[in-house]
């Protein structure tokens, strides 16, 4: 499971958000992902990507949202596969608060798309504006996604847990949503079909005449990265660069962890 390969990066992001790794007695255990049957194509893709025996089954039951709901469940028991997935950052049991971006090199665009497909939304608001949203209980995941989206869209977000259930929610609308969707759902990528269709539809939106335009994206330059690294302080860099402290903190984290190349690198 080389996370520099787009399909595996997407798959791992999806598993972190919507998968469940259970440990049994001894070396027994199981990785499962349960989705609506309409999304079973992505489970079959995971099955093809995994060089171990696995199964996809269906069940129909009553839920809070429908009297009859059919879901598809992908199950994988191979110890070697479960060990690798655990090492990359999918813990056993409850995981929503503890998951974090992988500590190895990975394809960020595909990883984020996996998160959005599993725990996000893509479409149009009630007012007809394009949007991309993500919900997560993990501080590390949300920090990474906000920094990634800031670089793609030029729009910085400062998010806090909501009071009701302690979940982070981040939302991008209008042109930032279009830019983010276009980057995440590039041609010939692995994705949930319904979200791929929704993401492609965002490109047709045109800002109505008279609606105030948003500012152009502000990307990090090599000089800004050098200043950030030399100051080694998010607050000091924010004052010096005219950016938010959160943006500087996240950019510094990405530079230190190798998620983005250092200034001057080829």
N, C-alpha and C positions, 0 to 999 in steps of 0.2 A: 504494500500500500504506500507507494511513493507519492507524497502530497504535492510534488511539483507537477505531477500529471493532472491535468484539469479534471478528469472524471473522478479521480480519487479524492482530490481536494473538495469537490462538490459533495461527493458521497460522505466524506467525513464531517463536513459542516452540517449536512442533513442529519447524520447519526447523532451528533452532539445535541442537536435541538430536539429531535423527534424519536431517537432510538432509546432502547432500554437494555442495559447490560446487567444480567442477574447472575449471581454466583450460587452454585449449588454445593453439595457435599463433595469433598475431595477436589478433583479437578473438573467436576461437572459445572455446567453453566450454560447460558443461552443469551444470544443477542437477538432482540426482536424489534421490528418496526411495524406498526399498525397504521394503515391509511385507509381512506375511503376507497372502495373498489374502483372508482373512476380514475384514481391515481396509481393503479397497480403497475402501469408501464414502468415507472421509475423503480419499483421493487424488482421487476424483472431485469432491469439494467444493472442493479446492484448484484443480483444473482449471477449475471454474466461476468461481472467484474471480479467476483470472488472465486478463487480457485479451490474451493472446498464445497463439499456437499451442503446444500441448504434447501429449504422448502418454502413454498408460498401457498397458504391456505386461505379460505374465506369463511366468514361467519356472519350471520344475520341476527340482529337483536334490536330491541327497542331502546331508544335513547331519549334524552331530554328534548332533542330537536326533531325527532321523527319516530313514528311508530315502528317503522322497519328501516334499519340501516345496515347495509352490507359493507363490510370492511375486508381488506386484504392484509395478511400478516406474513411478513418475511421472517424466517427463523434460521439462525446459524448457531451451531453448537461446537464447531471445531475449536479446540483449545488454542492452537497456534494463532488462528485468526483473532480470537477473543483477546489473547495476550497482546498482540500487535496493536489492536484498537485501543486497549487499555493504556498501553505505553504512550500512545499518541495523545491521550487526553480525554478518554471517555471512561469515567469511573463507574464502578458497580453501584446499583441502587440509585437513590435520589441524587441528582446531579445538577439541577437547574442553577444553583448559586455558585457551584464550584468549577464548572467548565470554563476553559480559557482557550485562546488561540493556540495552535500547536507550537511547541518549542523548537521545531525543525523548520527548514525552508518549505514554503508551501505557496500554491497559487492563490493569491488573495481574492481575486475577482471570482473565481469558481467557489472558493470557500464561503464567501459572503452570499453568493447566490444560493448555496445549499441552506444557509441559515434562513434566508428570506423565503425560500420555497417551503421550508418546514414550519417556521414560526412568524412569517411576515405576510404582508398583503400588497397586491399590486392592482391598480385600477383607477377609477375615477370617483371623486367625492360626490356628495349630493348636489353640489353646485356645478359639477362637470369638469372640475380641475383634476389633472393627472396626479397620482400620488404613489409613493412607495413607503411602506411602514414596516417596522420590526418591533417585536416585543421580546424581552429576555429578562430573566432574573439575575443574570451574571454581569457583574460590574466589568470584568475583563472583556467579555464578548462585546458589550455595548460600547466600551471605550474604543475597541478596535474598529467596530463598524462605523462609529462616528468619525474617527480619523480617516478611515478609508473613504467614506462618503464626502468628507470635507475636501479631500484631494481631487476627487472626481467632479464634484459639483461646485466647489467654492463656497459652500454653505456650511457654517459651523453650527453644531447643536450642543447645548448644555442640557443634559437630561438628569432627572432625579426619579427615584422610585415613587410610584403613586401610593397614596395613603391607603387605598382599598386593599390591594393584595401584594404590595411591595415589588411590583414589576416595573422595569424601565420600558418606556414606549418612545420611539423616535419616529418622526414623520417628515417626509420631504414632499413638497407639492410643486406644481407648475414646472418651470424649466429645470430646477434641480432634480425633480422626479424623472423628467425625460432623460436628462443626462445620466442619471444613475441607472435607470432601466436599460438604456442603450448599452452601457458598459457591461452590466451584469448579464444581460440576455443577448449576447452576441450570436451571430449565425452558427449553426451546427454545434450547439452546446447541449449538454445533458441538463434537462430541466423538467419540471412538471408542465405538461402540455397546456393546461388551462392558464397557468401564470405566464408561460411563454407568449401565448396569444394576447393576454392582457398587456404584457410589457410591450409587445410590438404595436399595440393599438395606441399607446401613449404618444408615439411619434407624430400622429396626425393632429394633435392638439395645437392650436394657434392662439396666442394671447389676444383676447378681445381688444379692439380699439378703445383707448381711454384707460385701460388697466395699467397701473404703474408698473414699469419694468423692474426686474431685479437686477442687481449688479452682476458684472462678469465674474467668473470664478477667479479666486486668488490662489495661485499655486505656490508651493514652497520653492525658493530658488537655492542654488548651491551656496550663495553668500549668506542667506538667512540660516541655512543649516550650520555653517561654520560659526556664525555668531551664537546660535543656540548651544552648540557643543562647547564653545569657549566660555560662555557664561555659566553653563551647567546649572541653570536655575530657571524654572518655568516663569516665575514672577518677574525676574529681571529681564528675561528675554521678551516677555509680553510687553513690558514698558519700552524696551528698545526697538522692537519690531512693529509695534502697533497691532498686535494680535491678542487674542484672549489667552489667559493663563492655561486654560484647559487645552487649547489647541497646541500650545508650546509643550505642555506636559506630554501629550499623546505623541507629538512628533519626536520628542526627545526619546521616549520609550521605544518608538519604532526604529530610530537610528541606533540605539544601544543594543537592540535585540536583532539587528540585521534585517528587519522587515522591509526597510528601504536602504538603498546603497548610500554609503557615506559621501560627502561632497568631494568631487574630484575623481570618483570611481568611474571606470569605463562602463 
